[in-house]
Amino acid sequence: MSDYSKALEFYEKAHKIYEKALPLNHPSLATSYNNIGLVYDNMSDYSKALEFYEKAHKIYEKALPLNHPSLATSYNNIGGVYKNMGDYSKALEFYEEAHQIFEKALPPNHPSLATSYNNIGEVYNNMGDYSKALEFYEKDLEITKKPLPPNHPSLAISYNNI
């Protein structure tokens, strides 16, 4: 509903409970930080988003195996903030880290892998490296088109990117 102040209010209430009830390295506490970061990200307050995404990431690094998809999602979130801030080299660094984990942890046709290819393609596109962007957008399309009907809106987005 885009009522970010209300979302933030409730996420912060939940977070206070988690802080009292859970150990400092519990993944649910990381998810709570991540949720708060997401609100700030949606509000375009990228420094605050980064602050909370990084808090979440530190917990995930301690609490989860190195190839856990939630750790990859955390790298992805941080990469997205850097992309939104226009720091494409930093975004690429985090997106590639996420992608390496997704490649190890997920089957080759998993939608998160397609999203990862798309994210990397978008950064290359923003950097003006269109041949690299095309390479990643095509990998995204290859995965995306397998489970979807030919008229699915997600395919339109993939084709549009190409």
N, C-alpha and C positions, 0 to 999 in steps of 0.2 A: 504493500500500500504506500510505500515511500515515506512513511511517517518515521523518519530516522531518529528523531529525539525520543519517541516512544519506544522504539526498538532498543535504543541504547539504554534507556531507563531499565527495561526488563532484563536485558543481557547483563547489565551491571548488578542488578539484584541477584540474578542467578549466580554470577561470578563470586559475589561475596559469600554466598552459601557454599559454593565449591571450595573456596579458599579455607573456610572453617572446617569443612567435612572431609576434605581429601588431602593426601600427601602432595607436596609441592611439585612432584614430577609425574603426577597422574595425567594420563592422556585427556581425560574429561576437562581438566583445568586448561589444557592447551586448546581444546576445542572451544572453550569459553573465550579465551583470549582471541582465538581466530574469529569467532562470531562478532566480537566487538570491533576487531580490525576490519571485518567485512562492511560493517555499518559506516565506519570512517571512510573506507574505500569508496562506497557508494555516494558519500557526501563530498567526495573529491578532496578530503583532508588527508592527503597522502602521507604526510609525516606521522600523523597519529596512526594511520592504518599500518604503516611500516613498523612502528613501535610495537603494536599489538601482535602483528604477524610474526615479528621476530621473537617476542616472548613465547608465543605458541611454538615456534620452530625449535627454540632451545629445549623446551620440554619434550617435544617429539624426538629430537636427537638423542636424548637421554633414555626415554621410555620405550622407544620402538626399535625394531631391527632396522638396519641401514637400507634395506630394500622394501620397506613397508610403503604401500601406496599413500597413506596419510602423510608421510614425510615428503613424498613427491608432490602431493597437493599443496603442502606448505611451501615448498620451493616455488611452485607455480604461482601461488598467491603473492609472494614477495616479488617474483618476476613481473607479475601484472602491475604492481604498484610502480616499479621502475619503468615499465613501458609507458604507463600513464603519465609519468613525470618526464618522459622523453629521454631517459637514460637507457638507450637501447643496448649498449654493450653490457651493462649490468643486468638488464632484463634477460638478455640472451644467456648470460652466465647461469642465472637461476633456472630459466626454462630448460636449458640443456641438462642441468643437474636433475631436474624433475624427470626429463625424458629418459635419462639413463636408468633411473629407478623403475619407471613404468615399463621400459623394455625388459627388464629383468623380472619384474613382479607380475606382469599381466600377459595374457595371451596376445598374439600378434594382431588380432582383429578387435581388441577392446576399444570402446568409445573414448576412454581417457587417453589412450595412445593417439587416436585421431585428433583429439583436442590439443594434445601436446604438439603434434606436427603443425597444426593450425597456428598455435601461439608462436612457435618459432618462425613460421612463414610470415606471420604478421609483423614481427620485429624486423626481419630482413626486408620486407616491403617498406616499412617505415624508414629504414636506413637507405632505401633506394637500390638495394641489391636484388633486382627483380628476378634474375635467373635462380638465385638461391631461394627466394620466396616461392617461386613456381615449383621448385623441387619439393619443398615441404607441403605446399598446398595440394600437390598431386598425391602425395603420400596420405594426406588427410582424406582426400576424396576416395582413394582406393579402399580405405577402411570404412568410411562413412556409407558408401553405396552398397556394401554387402548386405546389411540387415534391413535396409530401408526400401520402401516402394519408390519407384522412379519419380513420383510427384511429391516427395516429402520436402518440406521447407528447409531442412538441414542440408539437403543436397543442393538446393538453390543457392544457399550461402557458400557452399564449397565451390560450386561452378562460378559464382560471382567473384570469389577471391582469385580464382585462376584467370 
